[in-house]
């Protein structure tokens, strides 16, 4: 991490200042639904059988510093990413090549592909697609440059169940509220609220769903229509989802239902025209034609315990409902796709983004990912990885999705020396992102954790597109940037995720660095 | 209770219907701050040292039935009650007579009166007053009439710390939401949302505070101004108060601070012009001129543990801040005043409400309260109380505020027979209010309680008035009805109060009976 990049921040708090800030944070968050259901050991399940307790979502006390130019850069490239990933998801032939490389090492991708092929054999009935994407970045400061400008580098691209959009709008409003009541000690950085970036993720994502709902067209069954939120059950992060649901109801008048993934086969059926029909358990004689299925479940192999879950996935995939995402769109989000696009001299980006300016903008956000094979890029990588000076800026990762241990920086040359060269191509070499260091205080599960933190910026993109008759054909119907997320975790931990680890939801205090 | 007065209600729920309703209720309530901090044994203090847990406020699953004419009657008399109680609070001489009758039996009232006299001796510097009142009623159906129309009868009148206005707006919105998502089984009574009365208590009470803040005028100290919420610490019902605070901030741009009653002497001082100056502990070098002190503490004798609390009360009372309420306004809310007004043939109502139509409207809402002395009304009462047939509609209560046991209905004649007649005047005879029976389901502390319930309607009134030079002189500056509260408790319990007992916050489903 680049030290001393940001000005000194946040200001120290006296005991009374901390109490004032925390009291207001705790009350405002619950009054505005910036909340989660508490996990053990904070609350044990047997203590709250009805699940009525809630607590403040993990949040930072202060908005974290973030370079204004980086946020603008990330937002400005959102529509190009919509183009890129909708194009990838519409190019089955190309995706097949990616999937084939993964079939033998990743059962989950193999099984998803089987579902896709089965539905393809039957024929698709819904050419419309909804993408609610989130492109995640870190600020990168080149440690070798003396006067480095910060840039953003992509960490990953999410095409399914991109979460925290519901809470992000609330946390930026929380920080603005705390500033407005003088809960932050006076500081040049916190002098005015215009430096606080308000996230539009709730209205943005709801608008994306509405645009797909609208594009679906009128019900042909004569039944009322609805949007399905496909969810895990139980779900601690339920308020994140509920804010999107309420916005879709209130801003757009769309009826919504939460459907646990495990109940798809109980509560839906596909009619002879392959319309997806939903019958709520509480009113089994009422039927709805489903326009959009928004996946907040079904993205992880652990959710597919038996044939039943796969049958459920097939049922949705073969239906006329607009899937957010379809299986092809989900597969476009695999790390392998990111790696192929980010390989130096890769021809793939141009294939999907023929507009040179767009492609150049996207390329700037890639951290280079090298294969360790005998290709041109592989030869470059071998040089970088075996020289301790250059290796210090890289991480060596196994090719297998999610498997094995990473080797970091100066340990790489020694590791490769001990590894037979025939095994080298099973790894990739990725440039380390070097986020600038800063401090903050995270409040989670009723406890405060103070110290160095790392921020990850997510930019939501919403798009509706129509795939054509021929593979690769596609027309974009709606495409817009849909707000941002700032997730912040202690810099001690290498793994992210607010729900899983020690992270928190944050908002950006823009600085000019 | 009048049986079979209301139609059959609420509809029965299947297991699936109940789950759908409850899941949506639990999520919506937290997403919208319809919440309280949980009490032991639900959550033990040592489990949540930072106090970050919250739970759904006690609410009814269904809006309770309420006669439309009764709600309209109660709202229509709100301004008359504002007149009545502001007039009483402006008539020190008359109030003195009431207080003198209570001095020997009620130390708290005696001590409040001493504070008033001490400030009076020094001279008052603030002629403006803010009343945020709540008049509480039950629906009464005369059991002796065969074709009885329901009317409202007053239970009590609150002039200090009238609570639940912050949550009431939210619970009526909750019930409307549940209706809009078909969480209620189809029923003629629940056929459309126009029968659901939405409470305007949050914007109404906030507007009342703003009107007083505005009437206070510009700061003369050159300091910024603020409104103080005087609160108990800790406070489980904090979100009820926060919603008012946020509305005052957002709708009217008024700065607010929460000041625990125990910190008044630490954080405020009265300057040479008797302006009340507040210095927040988190920013002790910042000072604010207090325009309005809104009491959500200091109403109960148990809060005055030492001289310190009385000194705090004096500090506020002698300051130029507008008190909501002043001590005279607080004393106007004693039960003794209610009793004196509601005594048949009482001349007092006319004294304060010279407008005959207003007085008649208010009188209709009184349940008669008789003395058992030798006056004309006392003679009537003796007849009613000694005849078992008529006694069946009354309750006999000791005169002493809050003390002793009540004697109900047919037990009264026997009780009086055994009591020496010289002791009879220590009691009052009050007509029993006969609320119609109905059922509902209360959700509190994560548990559901189903059964017969009784509803109590509260109507908020907001008014700003100026007392004149001479005792009894007064000019009304603002006066309006400020929303409603429906509190519902199991009909088994005779004591009310959502926070204290087994009650809940509810909303009104209007019926034409």
Interface residues (C-beta under 8 A of the other chain):
Chain A: X14 X16 X17 X19 X20 X21 X22 X23 X26 X27 X28 X30 X31 X32 X33 X35 X38 X42 X43 X47 X48 X49 X50 X51 X52 X53 X54 X55 X56 X180 X181 X182 X183 X185 X238 X239 X242 X243 X246 X249 X255 X258 X280 X281 X282 X283 X284 X286 X443 X445 X446 X447 X448
Chain B: X14 X16 X17 X19 X20 X21 X22 X23 X26 X27 X28 X30 X31 X32 X33 X35 X38 X42 X43 X47 X48 X49 X50 X51 X52 X53 X54 X55 X56 X180 X181 X182 X183 X185 X238 X239 X242 X243 X246 X249 X255 X258 X280 X281 X282 X283 X284 X286 X443 X445 X446 X447 X448
